[in-house]
Amino acid sequence: MSRFSGFPAHVEAHIGRIRGADSSTAGGRERGYHLVYCDHRDGAHVSVLTSGLRMHTAGAPLPQELVCTTRADQERHARHLTGVIAELLTESRSRVGYGALIMNDRALLPDTEIAGALAAPHPHLGDEFDVLLHEGRPVLQIITLVPITRNEAQLVARYGSDVLYDRWEEQGADLLDVHRPSAA
């Protein structure tokens, strides 16, 4: 039994039902990971996560998978953001840690101000979601991609992520809505 065999059950216990997955082949080439779709129990949110990226995140203290959670009607945005960042990490053979900014020069998601993501613990799930255990030991880290605007990224780069989290809290920002206004 693989140390990662509990990953699907872990995801379903914390997020909700796994609805399906995209092939690990994209554009005629092998990606090396799948994009997995999960429906939250509340029916109002979806999560798109990678499965298999853990084989490509060299240098990480723990192998990693990515997840992005959005409102249910914004699933294509969660898919795009997760896929683009997973592709970037796979091609560069790198990893991300909490607090990392993964940014684009311009809006990354159509019809939004979102230009990238902040790597973070999941803002709405408990700490136990962020690490998969096998026989009581951590074996996998799940990095949440919180969609952010270019101005929010500049705020983080200048003052740190705590300032952005404070602004989000002050403004009651819905971090699961990619159409939310910038908090910066």
N, C-alpha and C positions, 0 to 999 in steps of 0.2 A: 504494500500500500504506500503510495507516494505521500510525502509530507504535505503536498498541496491538495490532496484528494478531498479535504474538507472545505475547499474554497467555495464550491457551489452552495453547499448548505450554509456556510457562513454568510454569503451574500443574501440568500433568501431569508435567513433569520433576522438580518438587520435592515435590509432594503425592501424586500418583497419578492414576488414571483419572477423568476427568470422566464421571459417570454420567448427568447430566441437569440440567435447570434448570426452575424455576417460571416461569410467565408474568410479564411485567412489569406485568400488570394484576392488581390486588387489590381486592376489594370493589367492582368496577364502575368503578374509576378507574385511570388510568395511574400506576404507581409511578415509572417512569423508570429502573429497574434490574431485573435478574433475580437470583434466588438460585440459585446453582450448587452442585451436590452432587458431592463428590469422595471416592472410596474410596482410602484409603491402601494402599500395597503390603502392609503387615503384616496387613491385613484386620481389625484391632482398632480402627481409628480412622476417623473421617470428618471432613471439613471442609466447612463451608457458607460460601461467599463471595459477595460481590456482584459483579455485572458490569454496569457502566453508571453506578454511583454516581459515578465519576470526572467525569461531566458536571455534577454537582451540588455538588462540594466546593470552593466558592468560597474564595479566600483562602489556599489551601494552596500551599506552595512547589512541590509536585508534585500532580497529580491523585491521588485516593486510591480504593482499594477496601478492603473489610473482609473478614476471615476469622475464623471461630471453629472450633477443632478440639476434638472431644470423643471419648470412647469411642464405638464404632459404635452401641451400643444407646441412646445419648443424643442421637441425631441431631436429634430434635424439639426438644431444648433448644438445640442449636447453631443450628438454624433460627430459633427464636423470638428468641434473643438477637441474632443478626445482623440479622434483620428489624426488630426494635424499634429498634435503634440506627441502622440505615440510614434508617428512617422519620424518626426524630428529626433526623438530620443533613439529610435532604432537606427537611423542613418548615422547619427553622430556617436553611437555606442556609448551614450551617457545616461545619467540619471538625474533626478531632481530631489531636492530636500524641501522640507517645510520652509516657507518664506521665499522660495525661488520665484522669480518673475519669468514667464515665458511669453514674450511679446512679439507682435507684428508691427510693421511700420504704419499700417492703417487698419481700419476696422476689419476684423477677421470674420465676423458673423454678419451676413447681409441684413440690412435694415436695422442695425443696432450700433451702439457706440463701443461694443466689446472688441478690444484689440488683442486680447490674450487672456492669460490666467495667472492666478496666484496659487502656488502649490501649498496646500494646507491640510490640517485634519478636517474631516467633514463637519460643516457648521451646524448640522441638525441631527447627527447621529452620535451616539455615545463613543467615548474613547475606545471601547472594546471593538468597535467596527474597524478601526484604523490598522489593526495588526491581527493577522491570522496566526493562531497558535496550533501547534501539533505536539501532542504529548507534553503539554504545558510550557512549551518553548516557542518564542516568536520565530516564524519561518517566512513571513511575507508582510510587507508594508503596503497599505492601500493609500495612495496619494490622491486627495481630492483636488480637482481643478476648479477653482472658484473664478468664474468669468469676471474680468475687470476691464475698465476703460483705460485709455492711454493716460488720461489725467490722474486716475487712481494709481497707476503704475509709477508715474512720476512722483506722486506723494510718498509711495512706499520707498522708492529709491532715495528720496531726500531725507525722510524722517523715520522710516521703518514701518513695518506692517501694523504695529499696535495703534499708530495714529489713524490708519485707514479703518481698522476694526472699531475704534472709538467713533469715527464719523458714521460708519454704517449703523452702529447702535443708536447714536443720537438721532439719525434721520429715519430710523426704522426701516432700513433698506431690505428689500426682499432679494437675498442673494441667489435665489432660484429663478429669478425673472431676468432674462437677458435683455429685456427692454427697459429696465430700470434706469433712472438718470444717474449720472456720475455723482459720487459723493465728494469728489474733490473740487 
